């Protein structure tokens, strides 16, 4: 079972690379039980959407990310 430090590391890494099956399952299980890490995951996804909009020249137009079943993007 992951602790919160490990889970937050995987959330961050999931934004840059595909997690392997073991990492995805461990993270998903942790996020199901931890509201703090779930909120962190949502915030990271939202920040990524904002920075992508900014980089594309759409200032202030970032939509909240759609809910996805990937561990780094869960509800």
N, C-alpha and C positions, 0 to 999 in steps of 0.2 A: 504494500500500500504506500502510495506517495504521501509525503508531507507537503505542506503549503509551499515551502521554498522550492521543492522539486517540481511541483505542479506549475508554479509561476514560470519557472525556467522553461518547461515544456510548452506552455502557452506562448511564450515569446518565440521559442524556436519554431513552433508550428506556423508562424507567420512567414518564416524564411525558407523552410524546407518541409518535406513530407515526413511525418513521424512514422516509425515502423509500427507494426500491428501491436506489439507489446506496449509501446509508449502510448498509442492512441487509446487502447483499452484501459490502461492504468489512469490516464488523464481523465477519460470520460467517467470512470468510476469515482474519482476524486471530486470532479465537478458536480456530480449528482448529490454529493453529501456536503459540499462546502460552498456556502453562499458567497463568502468573501472572494474565493478564487473564481467563482462564476462571474461575479461582478468585475473582477480584474480582466477576465477574458473578454467580456463585453466592451470594457473601456479600451482595451488594446485594439480590438476590431474597429471600434469607432475612430480611434486615433489614426489607424491605417487608412480608413476611408477619407478622413479629413486631409491627410497628407497627400494622398493620391489625387484628390480634387484640386488641391493647391498646386501640385506639380503639373496638372493638366491645364492650369490657368482658370479654373472655375472657383474663384475665391468665394467662400461662404456658401457653396452649393452642395456640400457633402451630405448625402443622405445616410441615415443610420444603416449599418450593414444588415443585409437580410439574414435571418436566422438560418443557420446551416447545421448539418449534422457532424461537421468536422470538429474534433475536440477543441481546437483553438477558437472556435466560433460558436460554441453552443449557447443555448439560452440560459 
